[in-house]
């Protein structure tokens, strides 16, 4: 009897594929919106207000969402940045559900993961629109980051417990450490009123690593599902 060349997927595998593809699709949309915002940013950072264009290491991500750039010129890419920031947080949401699905939504870990990630995503929709209000912006970032880090820590624990992917588990630990350091740097700068270039630099490193981790988790999970379906 000839074996079918068409993979046969279980319900769990179909759900996994949908979650992974949703995350990858949203990542692609995020790249489009943020690329557009970066190209259209007139210039200026808190370290050099007369600079031209977006400086990847000196500018914060949220600088892109300012209607008027730091150098005083109109920022025509601000709306793209605001939408992109929300989409980036939404792109992680299917992955949090992927991990919650692995342990069961009714479990404590699954429920806590969904709760924290949902709260973080909802608050993320508020963050870009507070860029011109420093105190409110700091509060929004804090409310977005802390539940997000808790959700990430739970996802890493699930990954470790279920032995899903050791390489990406270790990468995830690095991402978590860099993101936590960046949050502490930001809070320290808010307290001391002194900002250093290390803060936006660490922010970019954590974002790049998180993006690599998210794409890697989605792709390896899909490839694993394809192998198991044959």
C-alpha positions, 0 to 999 in steps of 0.5 A, a space after each residue: 500500500 502506497 503511503 500518502 505524500 500529503 501530510 496528515 495533521 491532527 487538530 493540535 498540529 493545525 492549531 499550532 500551524 495557525 498560531 505560528 503562521 499568524 506570528 510570522 505574518 504579523 512580524 512581516 507587517 511590523 517590518 513594513 511599517 517600521 521600515 517606512 517609519 525609519 525612512 521617513 523620520 526627519 532626525 534628531 535624538 536626545 543625544 544630538 538634536 540636530 542629527 539627520 534621519 533615524 540613528 539606529 543606536 541613538 534613537 529610541 523606537 518611540 522617537 519614531 511615533 513623535 508627530 514632530 521629530 526631535 529636530 523640530 521637523 514634521 514626522 510623516 512616518 509617526 502613524 506607521 511607527 505607532 501602528 508598527 509598535 502595536 503590531 510587534 506586540 501582537 506578533 508575540 501574542 500567538 506565540 504566548 498562546 502557542 506555549 499556553 496551548 502546550 500546557 493547557 489553557 486551564 492550567 495555572 501556567 497557561 492561564 497566567 501566560 494568557 492573562 499577562 500577555 493579554 494585559 501587555 498587548 492591550 497596554 501596548 496600544 496606548 504606548 505610542 500615543 504617550 510619546 509627548 508626555 514623558 511621565 505618562 509614557 514611562 507609566 505606559 512602558 512600565 505597564 507594558 513591559 512588566 507583564 510582558 516580561 512575566 509572560 516571557 518568563 512563563 513561556 521560557 519555563 514551559 519551553 524548558 519543562 517540555 524540552 521544546 527547543 534547547 537552543 532557543 531556550 538559551 537564546 530566550 534567557 539572553 533575550 530576557 536578561 537584556 530586556 530586563 536590563 533595558 527596563 532597569 536602565 530606563 527606570 534608572 534614567 527616569 529617576 536620575 534624570 540622566 540618560 545614556 546612549 546605552 539605553 537605546 542601544 540595549 533596547 535595539 539589541 533586545 528587540 533584534 534578539 527577541 525578533 530572532 527568537 520569535 521567528 526561530 520558535 515559529 519556524 522550528 515548531 512548524 518544521 517539527 509539526 511537518 516531520 511528525 505528520 509524515 
